[in-house]
Amino acid sequence: MSNTDTAVGFLGGLLLGASAGILVGLLAAPASGQETRRRWRRRVEDEADDLRRKGRRAVEGASERLGEGIEEGQRAVKKALKKE
């Protein structure tokens, strides 16, 4: 069996398996397509909200640390200038 035959067989099996999975998913779906899309949209929106909150907290934390670093640097400069 050549590599081409093996690749064609693999791709054929992959397409057959994907088609069967889609068909079973459509037949076994507990809700209509519209309801399923609405649920997915809510789930994606919830995840996006979570990511926004996490991102906002990360930015706020970095901003605080930056402010503290600037203040510490200013104190160090003032202290160094007083020694001169």
PyMOL CGO cylinders between C-alpha atoms (Angstrom):
from pymol import cmd
from pymol.cgo import CYLINDER

trace = [
    CYLINDER, 0.00, 0.00, 0.00, 1.48, 3.36, -1.01, 0.3, 1, 1, 1, 1, 1, 1,
    CYLINDER, 1.48, 3.36, -1.01, 1.60, 6.56, 1.00, 0.3, 1, 1, 1, 1, 1, 1,
    CYLINDER, 1.60, 6.56, 1.00, -1.01, 8.09, -1.33, 0.3, 1, 1, 1, 1, 1, 1,
    CYLINDER, -1.01, 8.09, -1.33, -3.45, 5.23, -0.68, 0.3, 1, 1, 1, 1, 1, 1,
    CYLINDER, -3.45, 5.23, -0.68, -2.88, 5.58, 3.05, 0.3, 1, 1, 1, 1, 1, 1,
    CYLINDER, -2.88, 5.58, 3.05, -3.48, 9.35, 2.96, 0.3, 1, 1, 1, 1, 1, 1,
    CYLINDER, -3.48, 9.35, 2.96, -6.63, 8.97, 0.86, 0.3, 1, 1, 1, 1, 1, 1,
    CYLINDER, -6.63, 8.97, 0.86, -7.91, 6.28, 3.22, 0.3, 1, 1, 1, 1, 1, 1,
    CYLINDER, -7.91, 6.28, 3.22, -7.19, 8.43, 6.25, 0.3, 1, 1, 1, 1, 1, 1,
    CYLINDER, -7.19, 8.43, 6.25, -8.90, 11.51, 4.77, 0.3, 1, 1, 1, 1, 1, 1,
    CYLINDER, -8.90, 11.51, 4.77, -11.89, 9.41, 3.69, 0.3, 1, 1, 1, 1, 1, 1,
    CYLINDER, -11.89, 9.41, 3.69, -12.23, 8.01, 7.20, 0.3, 1, 1, 1, 1, 1, 1,
    CYLINDER, -12.23, 8.01, 7.20, -11.83, 11.46, 8.69, 0.3, 1, 1, 1, 1, 1, 1,
    CYLINDER, -11.83, 11.46, 8.69, -14.58, 12.90, 6.48, 0.3, 1, 1, 1, 1, 1, 1,
    CYLINDER, -14.58, 12.90, 6.48, -16.87, 9.94, 7.16, 0.3, 1, 1, 1, 1, 1, 1,
    CYLINDER, -16.87, 9.94, 7.16, -16.33, 10.23, 10.91, 0.3, 1, 1, 1, 1, 1, 1,
    CYLINDER, -16.33, 10.23, 10.91, -16.87, 14.00, 10.91, 0.3, 1, 1, 1, 1, 1, 1,
    CYLINDER, -16.87, 14.00, 10.91, -20.05, 13.63, 8.85, 0.3, 1, 1, 1, 1, 1, 1,
    CYLINDER, -20.05, 13.63, 8.85, -21.37, 10.93, 11.18, 0.3, 1, 1, 1, 1, 1, 1,
    CYLINDER, -21.37, 10.93, 11.18, -20.58, 13.08, 14.22, 0.3, 1, 1, 1, 1, 1, 1,
    CYLINDER, -20.58, 13.08, 14.22, -22.39, 16.08, 12.77, 0.3, 1, 1, 1, 1, 1, 1,
    CYLINDER, -22.39, 16.08, 12.77, -25.42, 13.96, 11.85, 0.3, 1, 1, 1, 1, 1, 1,
    CYLINDER, -25.42, 13.96, 11.85, -25.62, 12.38, 15.30, 0.3, 1, 1, 1, 1, 1, 1,
    CYLINDER, -25.62, 12.38, 15.30, -25.20, 15.81, 16.90, 0.3, 1, 1, 1, 1, 1, 1,
    CYLINDER, -25.20, 15.81, 16.90, -28.05, 17.27, 14.87, 0.3, 1, 1, 1, 1, 1, 1,
    CYLINDER, -28.05, 17.27, 14.87, -30.35, 14.32, 15.53, 0.3, 1, 1, 1, 1, 1, 1,
    CYLINDER, -30.35, 14.32, 15.53, -29.58, 14.17, 19.25, 0.3, 1, 1, 1, 1, 1, 1,
    CYLINDER, -29.58, 14.17, 19.25, -29.66, 17.94, 19.87, 0.3, 1, 1, 1, 1, 1, 1,
    CYLINDER, -29.66, 17.94, 19.87, -31.99, 18.64, 22.79, 0.3, 1, 1, 1, 1, 1, 1,
    CYLINDER, -31.99, 18.64, 22.79, -32.91, 22.14, 21.56, 0.3, 1, 1, 1, 1, 1, 1,
    CYLINDER, -32.91, 22.14, 21.56, -33.63, 23.92, 18.32, 0.3, 1, 1, 1, 1, 1, 1,
    CYLINDER, -33.63, 23.92, 18.32, -30.83, 25.56, 16.39, 0.3, 1, 1, 1, 1, 1, 1,
    CYLINDER, -30.83, 25.56, 16.39, -32.02, 29.00, 17.49, 0.3, 1, 1, 1, 1, 1, 1,
    CYLINDER, -32.02, 29.00, 17.49, -32.06, 27.97, 21.16, 0.3, 1, 1, 1, 1, 1, 1,
    CYLINDER, -32.06, 27.97, 21.16, -28.63, 26.34, 20.86, 0.3, 1, 1, 1, 1, 1, 1,
    CYLINDER, -28.63, 26.34, 20.86, -27.16, 29.47, 19.25, 0.3, 1, 1, 1, 1, 1, 1,
    CYLINDER, -27.16, 29.47, 19.25, -28.69, 31.61, 22.02, 0.3, 1, 1, 1, 1, 1, 1,
    CYLINDER, -28.69, 31.61, 22.02, -27.11, 29.39, 24.68, 0.3, 1, 1, 1, 1, 1, 1,
    CYLINDER, -27.11, 29.39, 24.68, -23.71, 29.48, 22.96, 0.3, 1, 1, 1, 1, 1, 1,
    CYLINDER, -23.71, 29.48, 22.96, -23.93, 33.25, 22.57, 0.3, 1, 1, 1, 1, 1, 1,
    CYLINDER, -23.93, 33.25, 22.57, -24.65, 33.62, 26.30, 0.3, 1, 1, 1, 1, 1, 1,
    CYLINDER, -24.65, 33.62, 26.30, -21.80, 31.28, 27.17, 0.3, 1, 1, 1, 1, 1, 1,
    CYLINDER, -21.80, 31.28, 27.17, -19.37, 33.21, 24.94, 0.3, 1, 1, 1, 1, 1, 1,
    CYLINDER, -19.37, 33.21, 24.94, -20.57, 36.54, 26.37, 0.3, 1, 1, 1, 1, 1, 1,
    CYLINDER, -20.57, 36.54, 26.37, -20.11, 35.23, 29.92, 0.3, 1, 1, 1, 1, 1, 1,
    CYLINDER, -20.11, 35.23, 29.92, -16.59, 34.07, 29.10, 0.3, 1, 1, 1, 1, 1, 1,
    CYLINDER, -16.59, 34.07, 29.10, -15.81, 37.43, 27.49, 0.3, 1, 1, 1, 1, 1, 1,
    CYLINDER, -15.81, 37.43, 27.49, -17.10, 39.23, 30.60, 0.3, 1, 1, 1, 1, 1, 1,
    CYLINDER, -17.10, 39.23, 30.60, -14.88, 37.05, 32.79, 0.3, 1, 1, 1, 1, 1, 1,
    CYLINDER, -14.88, 37.05, 32.79, -11.86, 37.80, 30.61, 0.3, 1, 1, 1, 1, 1, 1,
    CYLINDER, -11.86, 37.80, 30.61, -12.64, 41.54, 30.72, 0.3, 1, 1, 1, 1, 1, 1,
    CYLINDER, -12.64, 41.54, 30.72, -12.85, 41.45, 34.52, 0.3, 1, 1, 1, 1, 1, 1,
    CYLINDER, -12.85, 41.45, 34.52, -9.59, 39.51, 34.79, 0.3, 1, 1, 1, 1, 1, 1,
    CYLINDER, -9.59, 39.51, 34.79, -7.90, 41.86, 32.35, 0.3, 1, 1, 1, 1, 1, 1,
    CYLINDER, -7.90, 41.86, 32.35, -9.15, 44.91, 34.21, 0.3, 1, 1, 1, 1, 1, 1,
    CYLINDER, -9.15, 44.91, 34.21, -7.87, 43.51, 37.52, 0.3, 1, 1, 1, 1, 1, 1,
    CYLINDER, -7.87, 43.51, 37.52, -4.49, 42.74, 35.94, 0.3, 1, 1, 1, 1, 1, 1,
    CYLINDER, -4.49, 42.74, 35.94, -4.21, 46.26, 34.53, 0.3, 1, 1, 1, 1, 1, 1,
    CYLINDER, -4.21, 46.26, 34.53, -5.25, 47.82, 37.85, 0.3, 1, 1, 1, 1, 1, 1,
    CYLINDER, -5.25, 47.82, 37.85, -2.69, 45.71, 39.71, 0.3, 1, 1, 1, 1, 1, 1,
    CYLINDER, -2.69, 45.71, 39.71, 0.06, 46.61, 37.27, 0.3, 1, 1, 1, 1, 1, 1,
    CYLINDER, 0.06, 46.61, 37.27, -0.92, 50.27, 37.50, 0.3, 1, 1, 1, 1, 1, 1,
    CYLINDER, -0.92, 50.27, 37.50, -0.69, 50.17, 41.29, 0.3, 1, 1, 1, 1, 1, 1,
    CYLINDER, -0.69, 50.17, 41.29, 2.70, 48.50, 41.17, 0.3, 1, 1, 1, 1, 1, 1,
    CYLINDER, 2.70, 48.50, 41.17, 3.90, 51.04, 38.62, 0.3, 1, 1, 1, 1, 1, 1,
    CYLINDER, 3.90, 51.04, 38.62, 2.72, 53.91, 40.84, 0.3, 1, 1, 1, 1, 1, 1,
    CYLINDER, 2.72, 53.91, 40.84, 4.49, 52.39, 43.84, 0.3, 1, 1, 1, 1, 1, 1,
    CYLINDER, 4.49, 52.39, 43.84, 7.65, 51.96, 41.79, 0.3, 1, 1, 1, 1, 1, 1,
    CYLINDER, 7.65, 51.96, 41.79, 7.54, 55.58, 40.65, 0.3, 1, 1, 1, 1, 1, 1,
    CYLINDER, 7.54, 55.58, 40.65, 7.07, 56.79, 44.23, 0.3, 1, 1, 1, 1, 1, 1,
    CYLINDER, 7.07, 56.79, 44.23, 9.94, 54.62, 45.42, 0.3, 1, 1, 1, 1, 1, 1,
    CYLINDER, 9.94, 54.62, 45.42, 12.13, 55.94, 42.63, 0.3, 1, 1, 1, 1, 1, 1,
    CYLINDER, 12.13, 55.94, 42.63, 11.25, 59.54, 43.52, 0.3, 1, 1, 1, 1, 1, 1,
    CYLINDER, 11.25, 59.54, 43.52, 12.12, 58.90, 47.17, 0.3, 1, 1, 1, 1, 1, 1,
    CYLINDER, 12.12, 58.90, 47.17, 15.43, 57.36, 46.14, 0.3, 1, 1, 1, 1, 1, 1,
    CYLINDER, 15.43, 57.36, 46.14, 16.26, 60.36, 43.93, 0.3, 1, 1, 1, 1, 1, 1,
    CYLINDER, 16.26, 60.36, 43.93, 15.38, 62.82, 46.72, 0.3, 1, 1, 1, 1, 1, 1,
    CYLINDER, 15.38, 62.82, 46.72, 17.49, 60.86, 49.19, 0.3, 1, 1, 1, 1, 1, 1,
    CYLINDER, 17.49, 60.86, 49.19, 20.42, 60.78, 46.76, 0.3, 1, 1, 1, 1, 1, 1,
    CYLINDER, 20.42, 60.78, 46.76, 20.13, 64.53, 46.15, 0.3, 1, 1, 1, 1, 1, 1,
    CYLINDER, 20.13, 64.53, 46.15, 20.12, 65.27, 49.88, 0.3, 1, 1, 1, 1, 1, 1,
    CYLINDER, 20.12, 65.27, 49.88, 23.41, 63.37, 50.29, 0.3, 1, 1, 1, 1, 1, 1,
    CYLINDER, 23.41, 63.37, 50.29, 25.17, 65.64, 47.81, 0.3, 1, 1, 1, 1, 1, 1,
]
cmd.load_cgo(trace, "trace")
